[in-house]
Amino acid sequence: SFCSALAANLLAANIDVLLERLDEAVSNTVKGVRYLKPLRATAERYYRRADLAVSEIDPEGRNLAVFLDALAPHQLASFRAWLQSNFDLDVEPRREGAQVVLLAKGPNDSGASNVADMGFGLSQVLPIAAQLWASSTPYMARTGSSKTSFIVIEQPELHLHPAFQAK
């Protein structure tokens, strides 16, 4: 019929434009995938400060302290409030010379301690929490990284106490 021939000709005439747009959409989606490995990095006592701004959390969560240290004060305050609200935790990066110390305080703690001195599960959940917050925070999208399309977290429950698994 005339209509199906016209549709086929229009498709053939515009196939390059359609493929270009499809390629762009797939590329943007793939660039926006955030991935966290099943066994994330263990907490270190000190982290070396980066001279460059860190706008993404690496797949092992190894750069978490430097990522948090690079946040603007209002971003860090937003993250800390979100973490307190969702996980009943407080985390603060503290600069000590050329290094960063990551301090945390749980609901039953009297004061903040170095994350390296706390349970292994905390070092596993913090990169997940930070990635979830960063991916859902509008002003984080303007830091130069691609907009998050998917968050892939392998074995998020690994080494977590059942109460944290539920959260």
C-alpha positions as CSV (number, residue, x, y, z in Angstrom):
1,S,0.0,0.0,0.0
2,F,1.0,3.6,-0.4
3,C,1.2,4.3,3.3
4,S,3.5,1.4,4.1
5,A,5.8,2.3,1.1
6,L,5.9,5.9,2.3
7,A,6.8,4.8,5.9
8,A,9.5,2.5,4.5
9,N,11.0,5.4,2.4
10,L,10.9,7.8,5.3
11,L,12.6,5.3,7.6
12,A,15.3,4.6,4.9
13,A,15.8,8.3,4.4
14,N,16.3,9.0,8.1
15,I,18.0,5.8,9.3
16,D,21.3,7.6,9.8
17,V,19.7,10.2,12.1
18,L,17.8,7.5,14.0
19,L,20.9,5.4,14.5
20,E,22.9,8.5,15.6
21,R,20.3,9.3,18.3
22,L,20.1,5.7,19.4
23,D,23.9,5.6,19.7
24,E,23.8,8.8,21.8
25,A,21.1,7.5,24.1
26,V,22.9,4.1,24.7
27,S,26.2,5.9,25.2
28,N,24.7,8.3,27.8
29,T,23.1,5.4,29.6
30,V,26.3,3.4,29.8
31,K,28.3,6.4,30.9
32,G,25.9,6.9,33.8
33,V,26.3,3.4,35.2
34,R,27.8,3.5,38.7
35,Y,29.3,0.2,40.0
36,L,30.4,-1.0,43.4
37,K,32.2,-4.2,43.7
38,P,31.1,-7.0,46.1
39,L,34.0,-6.6,48.5
40,R,34.7,-3.0,48.9
41,A,38.0,-1.6,50.3
42,T,38.6,-1.9,54.0
43,A,38.9,1.3,55.9
44,E,42.4,2.9,56.2
45,R,43.6,5.0,59.1
46,Y,44.7,7.8,56.8
47,Y,43.9,8.7,53.2
48,R,46.2,10.8,51.0
49,R,44.5,14.0,49.9
50,A,44.1,14.4,46.2
51,D,45.1,17.7,44.5
52,L,42.3,17.2,42.0
53,A,38.6,17.2,42.9
54,V,37.1,13.8,43.1
55,S,33.6,13.7,41.7
56,E,32.9,10.0,41.7
57,I,33.3,7.1,44.1
58,D,35.5,4.3,42.6
59,P,34.1,0.8,42.3
60,E,35.9,-0.4,45.5
61,G,35.0,2.7,47.5
62,R,38.7,3.2,48.1
63,N,38.5,7.0,47.5
64,L,35.5,7.6,49.8
65,A,37.3,9.8,52.3
66,V,38.8,11.9,49.5
67,F,35.4,12.1,47.8
68,L,33.8,13.4,51.0
69,D,36.7,15.8,51.6
70,A,36.2,17.3,48.1
71,L,32.5,18.1,48.7
72,A,31.5,21.7,49.3
73,P,30.5,22.4,52.9
74,H,26.8,22.5,52.0
75,Q,27.1,19.2,50.1
76,L,28.9,17.5,53.0
77,A,26.2,18.8,55.4
78,S,23.5,17.4,53.1
79,F,25.3,14.0,53.0
80,R,25.7,13.9,56.7
81,A,22.0,14.8,57.3
82,W,20.9,12.1,54.8
83,L,23.2,9.5,56.4
84,Q,21.9,10.4,59.8
85,S,18.3,10.1,58.6
86,N,18.7,6.9,56.7
87,F,21.4,5.0,58.6
88,D,21.6,6.7,62.0
89,L,25.3,7.3,61.4
90,D,27.4,10.4,61.2
91,V,30.6,10.6,59.1
92,E,33.1,13.4,58.9
93,P,36.3,13.7,56.9
94,R,38.9,15.6,58.8
95,R,42.1,17.0,57.3
96,E,45.4,16.3,59.1
97,G,48.1,17.9,57.0
98,A,48.3,16.2,53.6
99,Q,46.0,13.4,54.8
100,V,42.3,12.8,55.5
101,V,41.0,10.9,58.4
102,L,37.5,9.5,58.1
103,L,35.6,9.7,61.4
104,A,32.3,8.1,62.2
105,K,29.8,7.9,65.0
106,G,27.1,5.3,65.4
107,P,23.9,5.6,67.4
108,N,25.4,4.0,70.5
109,D,28.8,5.7,70.3
110,S,29.8,8.4,72.7
111,G,32.1,10.1,70.2
112,A,33.4,9.8,66.7
113,S,36.2,7.3,66.0
114,N,38.4,6.5,63.0
115,V,36.4,4.2,60.7
116,A,39.5,1.9,60.7
117,D,38.8,1.2,64.4
118,M,35.1,0.4,63.8
119,G,33.5,-2.7,62.4
120,F,34.3,-4.1,59.0
121,G,30.7,-3.7,57.9
122,L,30.8,0.0,58.2
123,S,33.6,0.2,55.6
124,Q,31.3,-1.9,53.4
125,V,28.2,0.2,53.8
126,L,29.6,3.7,53.6
127,P,30.6,3.6,49.9
128,I,27.1,2.3,49.1
129,A,25.4,5.0,51.1
130,A,27.6,7.7,49.6
131,Q,26.9,6.4,46.1
132,L,23.2,6.4,46.7
133,W,23.2,9.9,48.1
134,A,25.4,11.3,45.3
135,S,23.3,9.7,42.6
136,S,20.1,11.1,44.0
137,T,21.3,14.6,44.8
138,P,20.6,17.1,42.0
139,Y,23.6,19.4,42.6
140,M,26.0,16.4,42.4
141,A,25.1,16.0,38.7
142,R,26.7,19.3,38.0
143,T,30.2,18.2,39.1
144,G,31.2,17.1,35.7
145,S,30.3,13.4,35.9
146,S,27.6,11.8,33.8
147,K,24.1,11.7,35.2
148,T,23.5,8.4,36.9
149,S,21.4,6.0,34.9
150,F,21.8,2.8,37.0
151,I,23.6,1.8,40.3
152,V,25.0,-1.7,40.2
153,I,25.9,-3.0,43.7
154,E,27.2,-6.5,43.9
155,Q,26.4,-8.2,47.2
156,P,25.4,-5.1,49.1
157,E,24.6,-7.2,52.2
158,L,28.2,-8.7,52.4
159,H,29.6,-8.4,55.9
160,L,26.7,-6.4,57.2
161,H,24.9,-6.9,60.5
162,P,21.3,-8.0,59.8
163,A,20.0,-4.6,61.1
164,F,22.1,-2.7,58.5
165,Q,21.0,-5.2,55.8
166,A,17.4,-4.2,56.5
167,K,18.2,-0.5,56.3
